[in-house]
Amino acid sequence: MRYWWVNHKQTFRHEFSGGYIWSPKTKRDGSLNRFYETMREVVPGDVIFSYAGGVIRGFGIAKTHCYTSPRPDEFGHIGEIWDDIG
């Protein structure tokens, strides 16, 4: 079991209440982002702390390995500049 820290900015409410974490796969310029790549290391049973608005807002236990998924519809206009697949 490992521990992970996630800095949520705009999407904390959606992700935490939905029980998931989503991020784009690359930066805007198409280059790799070390933090996005780290999501590939999470395994079921790992503890994930969710930090938003200057405080730890909650934690969860990973249920699956990461997988490719479309940008959640519930984000609405939030993150429109992100790729559609993350």
C-alpha positions in Angstrom: 0.0 0.0 0.0 1.3 3.4 -0.9 0.0 6.9 -0.3 -0.7 9.6 -2.9 -1.4 13.3 -2.8 -3.7 14.9 -5.4 -3.9 18.7 -5.8 -7.4 19.3 -7.1 -8.1 22.8 -8.4 -11.2 23.2 -10.4 -12.7 19.7 -10.4 -12.5 18.6 -6.7 -16.3 18.6 -6.2 -17.0 16.5 -9.3 -14.2 14.0 -8.7 -14.6 13.5 -5.0 -18.3 13.1 -5.0 -18.0 10.9 -8.1 -15.4 8.7 -6.6 -12.8 9.2 -9.3 -9.7 11.2 -10.3 -9.3 12.3 -13.9 -6.5 14.2 -15.6 -5.4 14.9 -19.1 -2.6 12.6 -20.3 -0.4 15.4 -21.5 0.2 19.2 -21.1 -1.4 21.6 -23.5 1.7 21.5 -25.8 1.5 17.7 -26.0 4.5 17.1 -23.7 4.4 14.6 -20.8 3.6 15.8 -17.3 5.3 13.8 -14.6 2.3 14.2 -12.3 -0.1 12.9 -14.8 2.2 10.0 -15.5 2.4 9.1 -11.8 -1.3 8.1 -11.9 -0.1 5.0 -13.8 1.6 3.9 -10.6 -1.5 3.8 -8.4 -2.7 0.3 -7.6 -5.8 -1.0 -5.9 -5.6 -0.5 -2.1 -3.4 2.7 -2.3 -4.6 5.6 -0.2 -5.2 8.9 -2.0 -5.4 12.2 -0.2 -7.4 15.0 -1.9 -6.2 18.5 -1.3 -8.2 21.5 -2.5 -8.7 25.0 -1.4 -5.8 25.0 1.0 -6.8 21.9 3.1 -7.0 18.1 2.8 -10.7 17.7 1.9 -10.8 13.9 2.1 -9.2 10.6 1.2 -10.1 7.5 -0.7 -8.8 4.0 -1.5 -8.0 3.2 -5.1 -10.2 0.5 -6.4 -8.6 0.0 -9.9 -5.5 0.7 -11.8 -5.8 3.9 -14.0 -7.4 3.6 -17.4 -8.1 5.8 -20.4 -11.4 7.7 -20.1 -13.1 10.6 -21.8 -13.1 14.0 -20.0 -16.2 13.7 -17.6 -19.3 15.5 -18.9 -20.0 16.9 -15.5 -16.9 19.1 -15.8 -19.0 21.2 -18.2 -16.9 24.2 -19.2 -14.2 23.4 -16.6 -11.1 22.1 -18.4 -12.4 22.8 -21.9 -8.8 23.4 -22.9 -7.8 19.9 -21.8 -7.8 17.0 -24.2 -11.0 15.0 -24.4 -9.2 11.8 -23.4 -7.4 11.4 -20.1 
